[in-house]
Amino acid sequence: MATVVSLEGKRKAPSLEPLLSLCADDMVQVDREILARMRSPVALIPELANHLVGAGGKRMRPLLTVAAARLCGFQDGSDRHIKLATCVEFIHSATLLHDDVVDVSALRRGKPSANTVWGDKASVLVGDFLFTRSFELMVDVGSLDILGVLSRASSTIAEGEVLQLVSQRDISTPESTYLEVIKAKTAKLFAAAAEVGAMVAGRNGPERVALESFGMNLGIAFQLVDDALDYSGREAKLGKSVGDDFREGKITLPVILAFLRGGAVDREFWKRTIEKLDQRDGDLEQAQTLIERHGALADTLERARHYGAMARDGLGLFPASPLKAALLEAVDFAIDRAH
């Protein structure tokens, strides 16, 4: 009698490793540039900045920049793509420092956040330092068009954060506003990171448009998964406290869907815990139960897969290559984090 062996659970999980391997030399240079640009005679600046920037992380945004540049044939022998990737990482890191102050976050990448260790004032000021370093790098690259893309992205990110602050604790926030927030505060930098990679390689036509679309849709999918994980993930996997969004009264898609689909009792629960921030023992577990019961988690992840498919379509005009395959796997990796 034959034995049937289930392969369930044995599939190979998508990984960033193929992309990291193909871009390894560039990313070593990016790390060196990061360390060099964080230097300052004011000792607190590199100490605090390195606490965040040197804490690991996936470096997905600078990785997108160098990968996009290489996909578009960049090989002029200069380090302009390295400077752009470093710039993108500094913009991202600056926003994280500021966000953790606004959100009163205690953890970042599994470590105490900078504001917990050094206080809010130091975190905000070092975030400002990283922003100024990013603009120095843009100027060094010497392209007004690239400067325009990244400076507009920085403005859009700030607008997204303010829009999120305005909608915070407003349980009537529509899904369209939520999407506007995540496009601005997260996806825009993914889009700009990929777009400037094409631009530095001299590809300002269809390739630039395609990579901007790829980055935007990847960024939306990435944030949707992050928001789902806040109600289902493990702290070790997230690098932050599970339930942070709930405790801060953030309006994310799982909450929006659960509120709309719930009855009067459920809605009163959300109004009490999110709008009034009147949270009691067991409320996070109740929120997770309601989100699961109404299919809000599954639908959030389904939307992430939809945007992931759009990101994959964005690479359609590029010929098959190991780098393209690795970028497509990076999309799967961003979505697979929910498993």
Secondary structure in CASP SS format (residue, H / E / C, confidence):
PFRMAT SS
TARGET T0000
AUTHOR 0000-0000-0000
METHOD secondary structure of the structure
MODEL  1
M C 1.00
A C 1.00
T C 1.00
V C 1.00
V C 1.00
S C 1.00
L C 1.00
E C 1.00
G C 1.00
K C 1.00
R C 1.00
K C 1.00
A C 1.00
P C 1.00
S C 1.00
L C 1.00
E H 1.00
P H 1.00
L H 1.00
L H 1.00
S H 1.00
L H 1.00
C C 1.00
A H 1.00
D H 1.00
D H 1.00
M H 1.00
V H 1.00
Q H 1.00
V H 1.00
D H 1.00
R H 1.00
E H 1.00
I H 1.00
L H 1.00
A H 1.00
R H 1.00
M C 1.00
R C 1.00
S C 1.00
P C 1.00
V C 1.00
A C 1.00
L H 1.00
I H 1.00
P H 1.00
E H 1.00
L H 1.00
A H 1.00
N H 1.00
H H 1.00
L H 1.00
V H 1.00
G C 1.00
A C 1.00
G C 1.00
G C 1.00
K C 1.00
R C 1.00
M H 1.00
R H 1.00
P H 1.00
L H 1.00
L H 1.00
T H 1.00
V H 1.00
A H 1.00
A H 1.00
A H 1.00
R H 1.00
L H 1.00
C C 1.00
G C 1.00
F C 1.00
Q C 1.00
D C 1.00
G C 1.00
S C 1.00
D C 1.00
R H 1.00
H H 1.00
I H 1.00
K H 1.00
L H 1.00
A H 1.00
T H 1.00
C H 1.00
V H 1.00
E H 1.00
F H 1.00
I H 1.00
H H 1.00
S H 1.00
A H 1.00
T H 1.00
L H 1.00
L H 1.00
H H 1.00
D H 1.00
D H 1.00
V H 1.00
V H 1.00
D H 1.00
V C 1.00
S C 1.00
A C 1.00
L E 1.00
R E 1.00
R C 1.00
G C 1.00
K E 1.00
P E 1.00
S C 1.00
A H 1.00
N H 1.00
T H 1.00
V H 1.00
W H 1.00
G C 1.00
D H 1.00
K H 1.00
A H 1.00
S H 1.00
V H 1.00
L H 1.00
V H 1.00
G H 1.00
D H 1.00
F H 1.00
L H 1.00
F H 1.00
T H 1.00
R H 1.00
S H 1.00
F H 1.00
E H 1.00
L H 1.00
M H 1.00
V H 1.00
D H 1.00
V H 1.00
G C 1.00
S C 1.00
L H 1.00
D H 1.00
I H 1.00
L H 1.00
G H 1.00
V H 1.00
L H 1.00
S H 1.00
R H 1.00
A H 1.00
S H 1.00
S H 1.00
T H 1.00
I H 1.00
A H 1.00
E H 1.00
G H 1.00
E H 1.00
V H 1.00
L H 1.00
Q H 1.00
L H 1.00
V H 1.00
S H 1.00
Q C 1.00
R C 1.00
D C 1.00
I C 1.00
S C 1.00
T C 1.00
P C 1.00
E H 1.00
S H 1.00
T H 1.00
Y H 1.00
L H 1.00
E H 1.00
V H 1.00
I H 1.00
K H 1.00
A H 1.00
K H 1.00
T H 1.00
A H 1.00
K H 1.00
L H 1.00
F H 1.00
A H 1.00
A H 1.00
A H 1.00
A H 1.00
E H 1.00
V H 1.00
G H 1.00
A H 1.00
M H 1.00
V H 1.00
A C 1.00
G C 1.00
R C 1.00
N C 1.00
G C 1.00
P H 1.00
E H 1.00
R H 1.00
V H 1.00
A H 1.00
L H 1.00
E H 1.00
S H 1.00
F H 1.00
G H 1.00
M H 1.00
N H 1.00
L H 1.00
G H 1.00
I H 1.00
A H 1.00
F H 1.00
Q H 1.00
L H 1.00
V H 1.00
D H 1.00
D H 1.00
A H 1.00
L H 1.00
D C 1.00
Y C 1.00
S C 1.00
G C 1.00
R C 1.00
E H 1.00
A H 1.00
K H 1.00
L H 1.00
G C 1.00
K C 1.00
S C 1.00
V C 1.00
G C 1.00
D H 1.00
D H 1.00
F H 1.00
R H 1.00
E H 1.00
G C 1.00
K C 1.00
I C 1.00
T C 1.00
L H 1.00
P H 1.00
V H 1.00
I H 1.00
L H 1.00
A H 1.00
F H 1.00
L H 1.00
R H 1.00
G C 1.00
G C 1.00
A H 1.00
V H 1.00
D H 1.00
R H 1.00
E H 1.00
F H 1.00
W H 1.00
K H 1.00
R H 1.00
T H 1.00
I H 1.00
E H 1.00
K C 1.00
L C 1.00
D C 1.00
Q C 1.00
R C 1.00
D C 1.00
G C 1.00
D H 1.00
L H 1.00
E H 1.00
Q H 1.00
A H 1.00
Q H 1.00
T H 1.00
L H 1.00
I H 1.00
E H 1.00
R H 1.00
H C 1.00
G C 1.00
A H 1.00
L H 1.00
A H 1.00
D H 1.00
T H 1.00
L H 1.00
E H 1.00
R H 1.00
A H 1.00
R H 1.00
H H 1.00
Y H 1.00
G H 1.00
A H 1.00
M H 1.00
A H 1.00
R H 1.00
D H 1.00
G H 1.00
L C 1.00
G C 1.00
L C 1.00
F C 1.00
P C 1.00
A C 1.00
S C 1.00
P H 1.00
L H 1.00
K H 1.00
A H 1.00
A H 1.00
L H 1.00
L H 1.00
E H 1.00
A H 1.00
V H 1.00
D H 1.00
F H 1.00
A H 1.00
I H 1.00
D H 1.00
R C 1.00
A C 1.00
H C 1.00
END
